[in-house]
Amino acid sequence: MWEEVKLEGMPGMSSEEVTAKLKVEGYNELPSPDKRTIFNIVWDVVREPMFLLLIACGSIYLVLGDLQEALMLLGFVFVIMGITFYQERKTENTLEALRDLSSPRALVIRDGQQRRIAGREVVRGDIIMLKEGDRVPADAVLLSCSNLLINESLLTGEAVPVHKVQCEGVMDMHPPGGDGLPSVFSGTLVVQGRGVAQVQGTGLGTEMGRIGKRLQSLQTEDTSLQKETRRVVLNMALIGVGLCAVVVIVYGLTRLDWLQGFLAGITLAMAILPEEIPVVFTIFLALGAWRISQNNVLTRRSQAIQALGSATVLCTDKTGTLTLNQMTVSKLMVGGEPLEVVGEELPEKFHPLVEYSILASQKDPFDPMEKSLKEFGSGALQNTEHLHDDWSLIQEYPLSEELLAMSHVWRSPDGQEYLIAAKGAPEAVADLCHMSDMEIKKLQEQINSLASEGLRVIGVAQGRFTREILPGEQHDFPFHFLGLVGFKDPLRPQVQDAVAECYQAGIRVVMITGDYPGTASHIGSEIGLRNYHQVITGPELNQMSDEQLQDRVREVNIFARVVPEEKLRLVEALKADGDTVAMTGDGVNDAPALKSAQIGISMGGRGTDVAREASALVLLDDDFSSIVSAVKMGRRIFDNLKKATSYIFAVHVPIVGMSLLPVIFGWPLVLFPMQIVILELIIDPACSIVFEAEPAEKDVMRRPPRSSKDPLFDPRIIGISILQGVVVLLIVLTVFLVAYYGGRGEEISRAMAFTTLLFGNLALILSNRSWSKTILETLRSPNPALWWILAVALIILGLVLYLPALQSLFQFGTLSLTDLLLCLVAGSVSVLWFEALKTTKFSLKPAP
């Protein structure tokens, strides 16, 4: 397959030279993002407000001479540090796994032999071999090439591939972009032809490496969710500081015990501070990205997870996304006579059409249509004179923007005759054949007939030439039109169900394709696309003003014969109409549209890596149904974030109330720092692990997309959460006051209030698992983390109530079985009103 390029005199580097280069210059890779070390994580924990409050409490207990309580608090410091460390490492490992994209492969010449190696092992001076579909592994200068076109949009932003030429002895690198240059660059994609190049730069010495250095100096902008979270935490922290100061002053003035006042103030600060919210946000997005990757969608930007749930329009390619991109020759047409392809039986009349379609393709094809032609022709033309394995390819005329057709010039074994084969868009091939208007009109009818069956159509022509000096353009050959080839590309099995699910979820599906309107309309009808009879073509789109286009895109769902610039204009029109757009692209020419869409989704399975830099998500298997699964997962993640934050707000209300009210009304203190820490040991993993693992709500794909402007901390949702907490507070307070004023004593009353609060906390966890299903219904949904949390909470409660040393440390009295049952019933009753509310079809979605 490398006969078109010159390999003579290129032995490449020796193994010894390569080893020496690697030792001096290192591997051909960019530095990975800095990993957080154990020290980094510990330092972050030490700076957390909750950690500092625990240290302050321990110090005060030491001043008071209570060594036992001081040591217990310091022990809890290490427990919390361990939990935080586990959560952080789990997040880091998840992110590292998502970053671990396999290194591209490279074909090199070493020790005089061709070798396939990992791209990271390429060194400066290596001879690399490039062919259609390859990603260039390093910056290099071309020594030899044949019709080489490379997409450099990764570096230049220009989607149109540039034509490359071999160097003339000067091994200098030129800037990216521009035709007729011998330089190729790391990360760019070969879209046509082949070549041999010598590596001039690797790793940070490449153009991509220089961009990487500049990117390292840029700060990533926080998402709106991060800003919103930071604002809420800051406001609550300020409120906590203010109330803490009030409690210290009131306690000190009324009870003349300032050290105990400081303890009461710190206890209140610990109760108010919502330190779980940033942890929840980080863990949910990291594990959310991991869960989405299980659906073959790789997350490159975390804000895409947030945006997925608000997507209103899903713009998708046809080939390879809705279809399998597994072309098969389905129908042939010669002189207006169609032939349905069944098996390998082929009448003689159709032999030249298949013969020249193979000659116009690559010998070792990469393109699915060319693969299909070669496979079909090898069988249908076997044992005939129409296969020319002994002919030599001497010239290629590639596709261009001006002429969407390509030609191959072949020389016969005797060297006397030149045979030319052309294929491409039927209109372009007709132009090469200089067909009359009447012939073109008849041809268009034939094209429409094939396209209406959902087939992709190409035209094929033949030509002969006897002079040795070949013309500079395809138009200068005398071509004769042979006929049309129609390819069938089967639909992906799950695509009809995925489209139906999109409509059910209030998401429009828009097909944007370069195919004929008839083909696109036929595929649209097969997959269940609405308004599939309405099609706008690229030329029609260009004649519309922005206002006209914005009006038409509201109802038209199929756009055919569209080029990359028009895709960008479509995305802009949809955005201008208020839609949140998810856009797919194959990585060769869709980067501008991907970058413009709120959710850019690049293709990973088709081997093109260019669009990854412009996209927020990478579709690893190119399957449309995977996108729909990712949308469902995005909605689930945002729902669960709301559940977790709602639980956090709800559970802090009774803790704050039982820390503040005894100080104000002169009752004995109910909660000390020790009790707060115990509750936090349950709250932290509950909101970050239990709620993250919750399955999707039953109506998650049966409700319209949420607005991209909807806040995570929706006032309506937070209001109901606070109301949940207030009800728990009233019940806990009632239990405490009845016991205290009923003569049960301070320690028994404190133990009953704490036990009721803990049961109320567990009831809040169970109730907030779903805002549409009751507790009994959710118990049937698997969530192993939930049962671990419930078991640990009950074990801790048993230890602090009945282990004498802990009972004394927490200042609890011994509770009878009746007391325990009373606390259990009281804690459970606190959520019954919310369970009743669920039966009224209340849900997480915001009010209209």
URURKA-V208661 format. One record per run of one state. SS is the DSSP state (hx for helix, st for strand, lp for the rest). FROM is the first residue (numbers start at 1). LEN is the number of residues. If there is no record, write none. Layout:
ss->(SS & SS)
from->(FROM & FROM)
len->(LEN & LEN)
This chain:
ss->(lp & st & lp & hx & lp & hx & lp & hx & lp & hx & lp & st & lp & st & hx & lp & st & lp & st & lp & st & lp & hx & lp & st & lp & st & lp & st & lp & st & lp & hx & lp & hx & lp & hx & lp & hx & lp & hx & lp & st & lp & hx & lp & st & lp & st & lp & st & lp & hx & lp & hx & lp & st & lp & st & lp & st & lp & hx & lp & hx & lp & st & lp & hx & lp & st & lp & hx & lp & st & lp & hx & lp & st & hx & lp & hx & lp & st & lp & hx & lp & st & lp & hx & lp & st & lp & hx & lp & st & lp & hx & lp & hx & lp & hx & lp & hx & lp & hx & lp & hx & lp & hx & lp & hx & lp & hx & lp)
from->(1 & 13 & 14 & 15 & 26 & 38 & 47 & 49 & 65 & 67 & 100 & 105 & 111 & 113 & 119 & 122 & 127 & 132 & 135 & 136 & 139 & 152 & 153 & 157 & 162 & 165 & 181 & 182 & 183 & 185 & 189 & 202 & 203 & 206 & 207 & 217 & 224 & 256 & 258 & 273 & 276 & 294 & 297 & 300 & 303 & 309 & 313 & 317 & 323 & 335 & 337 & 341 & 348 & 360 & 368 & 381 & 392 & 398 & 405 & 412 & 418 & 425 & 426 & 433 & 437 & 452 & 456 & 466 & 474 & 477 & 479 & 492 & 495 & 505 & 508 & 513 & 517 & 528 & 535 & 538 & 543 & 546 & 553 & 558 & 561 & 564 & 577 & 581 & 586 & 591 & 597 & 599 & 604 & 610 & 615 & 617 & 620 & 624 & 666 & 673 & 691 & 715 & 742 & 746 & 769 & 775 & 779 & 784 & 803 & 804 & 810 & 817 & 830 & 832 & 839)
len->(12 & 1 & 1 & 11 & 12 & 9 & 2 & 16 & 2 & 33 & 5 & 6 & 2 & 6 & 3 & 5 & 5 & 3 & 1 & 3 & 13 & 1 & 4 & 5 & 3 & 16 & 1 & 1 & 2 & 4 & 13 & 1 & 3 & 1 & 10 & 7 & 32 & 2 & 15 & 3 & 18 & 3 & 3 & 3 & 6 & 4 & 4 & 6 & 12 & 2 & 4 & 7 & 12 & 8 & 13 & 11 & 6 & 7 & 7 & 6 & 7 & 1 & 7 & 4 & 15 & 4 & 10 & 8 & 3 & 2 & 13 & 3 & 10 & 3 & 5 & 4 & 11 & 7 & 3 & 5 & 3 & 7 & 5 & 3 & 3 & 13 & 4 & 5 & 5 & 6 & 2 & 5 & 6 & 5 & 2 & 3 & 4 & 42 & 7 & 18 & 24 & 27 & 4 & 23 & 6 & 4 & 5 & 19 & 1 & 6 & 7 & 13 & 2 & 7 & 10)
